[in-house]
Structures are given as structure tokens and as C-alpha cells.
Amino acid sequence: MADANVVCRQLRCGPALQAAGGAAFAQGDGVIWLDEVKCTGSESFLSDCRSSPPGQHDCDHKEDASVICSGQGGKGTSIPLVVCITLRVLLICELIALMVVTQRKSTRRGAVTRGRGSPAGLYQAIYEEIENIPSGEDSTQLRGSVSSSIDSLNNIEYYTSGSLD
């Protein structure tokens, strides 16, 4: 059974259920590669078990070994695989969200400035300031307020245009 467990583990077919000798599933043909195999049961591959040298044997195919595995070794999914897939999906979702946020910011910036170096955003500020002036003020005072606002906004545009990148 130790030999059978190693074979089933190598084939990823779950634990061994039965080990039969005497060519239980019919005799094979061709070269006999292993003879006198002695596994401890902890080996990962049949080639890791003690045996006679490869190709050297004192038997024939009527001694062929047969193994029945449970077949449950390949059905389970390992926890590291599940964690890896989950993290990959989360990373993809986060990248998509980041691209959407970046696109929205870029679209907003384009709407305010109407292109690189355009003062559309500055003119919008002037309109907002004009709307906030209380009605009933003297028209000369109004003109002075608007012109000083335009001057200050022109200065802002002058000092910030180089840093818009």
C-alpha cells in the first residue's frame, strides 16, 4: 500500500484504495523499468523509492502491479490558489476603479479649462463674482470692483499658467 500511495500521489488521484499484484488488470508489454520497488509512503514520485537499478529485473509481466486510487486528489482546490485568484480579481477591480476616477478627473479638468492654457475657468470665476455683488450699489463702485477682479484674475492666470502642467 505504501508503493500504491506514492503512485496515486504522483498521478494526483487521491489516496490509494487497493494495491494488487499478479497483473490484476492484465499483463503489460514492453520494457520493465522497475523491479523490487520499496517505498516508505512519504515519497512524491515512484522514482524516489528504493528499487533495483532501472531496466534490470528478474521478473516478467505476469508480476505487473495494479493500483486503484480514490480519484479525489485532483478535485479539491488549494487555499493558496483560491487566495491568489481572489487577490488578482481584487487588483483588477481596483485598477479599473482607478482608471475611471482618473478619467473623470481629466474630463472635469478639460471642462473647466477648455483645453490647455484657456482662461475659461477664470472667466467663470468673474461671472460668479459679478453674480455675488449685492444689487443697489453705485455703478461706479461696481465697475471698479469688476475691473479690480479682472486685474487680480489676470495676475493669477499669469502666475499660474506655467504651473498648470
Order of alpha helices (4+ residues) and beta strands (2+ residues): alpha-beta-beta-alpha-alpha-alpha
